[in-house]
Amino acid sequence: MDRPLVLHVGVQKTGTTSLQRFLRLSQPALSDALIVRTPEAGTPMRPLGRAAIAFSLSPGETEGAALDAAFGAVLDGIPDDGRAVILSHENLAGAMPGNGGETRLFPALPAILSRLLPLAEARGFAPVVAVCTRRMQIWLPSVWAQAVRTDGYSGTLETFRAETRDLPGWGDLIRRLEAAAGPGRVARLRLEEGDPDRPGLALMALAGLPEARLAALPPLAERAMERLSPGATEFLRRLNGLALNPHARDRVADLVARSQPLFT
């Protein structure tokens, strides 16, 4: 097992969109040494993320088998040519607080890793888990806004803070992951310490790419701005309290995201 595989498991709201865009834009220049998989439409990475969320909310054997199969489908699509691999999907962490009634700090992630890492090892990979974190006082409001936007959460920020007041710090999560993955196999990447213009460099370094090649990669032309405006977020929060069909609610949410000046 000497073929590097970096499993970037998020977590949500730690700059993943920009990170994945940097990985995709940089991959052609590194194509001789690196394979990158991100959750693009129509790829096996999309079902893998959904399976991880489902398992985290209901960790039964049926959901676990579906997670194993989804990860196997991703591994099936990786050429057997010795190149290092980065798999990046923030939903591999499982449901974030505010999604499906979850109020804890990714309690299912150790169990998810306990299933996925042996599957990667059986294919000849030496997997390393990468977890991005962000200062908790900044991260929680961002998670609340995302839960309102994508998960139908209807509580106020004050309600959300009360529901998550017992969350431990990131150190607790890292210790649980190390217990599941084994010593030296979990890397914590602090968002505040990374290069905001080249946010995927730390993952590439974990994959073993030479520093000189990484230094030559151009920065992103612009950064992602995903969070909705306060007015648009409040509109969706109130909408989430209505008994709408989920499909209709998601269509309205898309319209709101495209028409934010209406809610200033």
N, C-alpha and C positions, 0 to 999 in steps of 0.2 A: 504494500500500500504506500506508494510514493507519488501518486498523481494528485496534485493539490485540488481540493474542492472547497471553495468558500461558500458557506450557506448563510447568506445575509437574511436574517429573519425580522427585519424592521428595527425598532417597533414603529407603529404608526405615528405620524406627526413629528418626525425627526428628519425632515428634508429628503424623504425617499424619492419623490418625483424628480427633483433636480439630480440626485445621485444616479438614478437609473438612466436619465437622459444623458448624463456625462458618460456613463458606461457604454451606452449604445453608440454615441458619437465617436468615442475613442476606440471602440473594438476593431474597426477596419485597420487602423494603424498597428494594432497588436494581434492581428488575426493569425499570425504564425505561432503565437504563444498562448493565446487566450480565447476561450469560448465564454460568451455572456448570454444568460437567459434571464429575461425580465417578463412581467405579465402583459405582453402585448396581445391584442385581440386575435383569437384563432389559434393560439399556442397552448400547449399542455400546461403552461404555468398558470393560466387562468383557473382551470379546474382544481389545480393543486391549492391555490389560495382559498377557494370556496370549501374544499375538503378540510383544510386546517381550521377554518372558522367553525364549521359544523362539528368537528370533533371537540373543539374547545368548549362549545356550548352543551354538547351531549356526548361525553367520552365513552361511548359504548363500543363493543367489538365490531358492530356493523359500520359505525362511523370510522373506527380505526382501520378496518380493512379497506374502506374507500380511500382513506388518506394514503395508505400503503400503495394502493393501485395507482393513484394519481401521481405519487412521487416516482413510481416505477415507470410511468409513461414519460415523465420528464427525462429520466435517466436513459430510457430507450432512444431518445432523440439526440443524445450526445455522441459525436463520433469517437470511436476508440482509437485515438491517434496520439495520446499522451499529453495533449495540451492541458494547461490549467483551466479550471472552470469556476465561474462565479454564477451562482443562482441567487437572484434577489427578488424577494416578495415580502412586503411588510405584513401581509396577512398570515404568514407562517407563524407569527407570534400568537395567533389565535385572536379571539374577540377582545377588543380594547374596552376599557370602562365606558359604559353607556350603550354598548351594543348587546342586545338581547338580554338585558337585565344584569350584565356583568358589572361588578363594582370592585373587583380585586385586580391585582397587578399581574396579569397574564398567568393565571394559575396552571393552565394546561400546557404551557410551553415546555417544561421539562419532559412531560410525557410525550409531546410531539417529537422532541429530539430523540427520545429513547426509541422511537419507532423509525425515524428517518436515518439516523446516523448508521445503524447496522446495515441498512439497505445500501447506503453509499459504499460502505466498506466492502460489502460482498461484491461490488462491481470494481474493486481495486482502487478506490479513492481513499485519500487521507483527508477526511473532512475537518474543517474548522468552522466554528459558529461565530458570526459577527453580529453584534447587537449595538445599534445606535441609541444613544440616550440624549436627553435634553434637560436643562434645569427644570425641576419639577414645578416650580411656581409659574413657569412659562408654558410648560407642556400641558398641564391640566386644562387651562382655558382653551387651548387649541384643540385638545381632545373633545371637550364639550361641544365646541362649534362644529367639529367634524361629525360627532354623533347626531347633532341636530340635522346636519345637512344630509347625511347618507344613511343613518340608522333609525330615523324616525323618533329620536329622543325628544320629549316634550317638556322636560323640566328646565327651570332657570339655571343659570350658572351657580347661584347660591344653593339650590337644591342639589345640583351635581357635586358641589364641594362637600356638602353634608353627607352625601351617599358614599363619597370616596375619602372621607376624613381619616380612615384607618389604613390607607395605603402605606406600605413601607417604602423606603427609599430604593434607588436602583441597585444599591449594594446587595439587598436581599434577593432581588431577581438574579443577579449575576451568580451569587452563591448557590442558588437552587439549580441554575443551569450548569454550573461546574460539577455539581454533585451528579447530575444526569449524564453529562457528556464526558466527564473525566478531566483530570488535570491538564492544563495547557491547551485546551481545545476551545476555549471561549475567549473572544476578544471584545472588549467594550470600547466603542468608538464614541467619544463625547462630541456632540455636534459643535459645541463652542470652541473646540480645539482643532477642528478640521479646516481645510482650505475651502471657503465658500464658493470660490469660482471653479474649483476642480474637486467636487465633493466625493468622487469615487476613488481617489488616490489610495486611501488607506486599505480599501478592499483589494485593490490591485497589488499592493505591497504584500498583503497577507497571502495572495496567490503566488507570490514568489517572483513577480516581474522585476527586472533590474531597475534601480533607481534612475539611471541615466535615461532609460526609455520613458519612464513616467514623467521626468522633468521636461521632456520635449512635447508632452501633450498640450494642446491649446486649451485655454479656459472656455467655459460656457459663455456664449454671447449675452445671455440674460438668464436671470433666475426665475424659478416658478413662483407665482403668486396665487396660491390656491384658496386661502381663507376668504369666505364671503364677508361682505361689509356687515357692520353691526345691525343695520336696518334689515338687510336681506336675511340674516340669521334669525332675527326676532320674528320676522314674518313666517319663516319655515317652522320655527318652534311652535308658534300658535297653530299653524296648519297641522302639525303633528298631533295635536290634541283632538283633531276631528276624526270621525270614523270614515276615512277615505279608503278606497281600494288601493292597495300598495302600488300597483302599476300606475294608477292615476297620480298618486302622490309623488312618485319618482319623476313623472313627466313634468309636473308642476315645479319640482325642485330644479330640474334642468332649465326650465324657463326662467326661474328666479336667478339662477347662476348667470344666465346670459343677459339679464336685464337689471342688474344691480342698481343702476342710477335711479330706477323707479322707487327705490326703497330708502333713499337718503332722508 
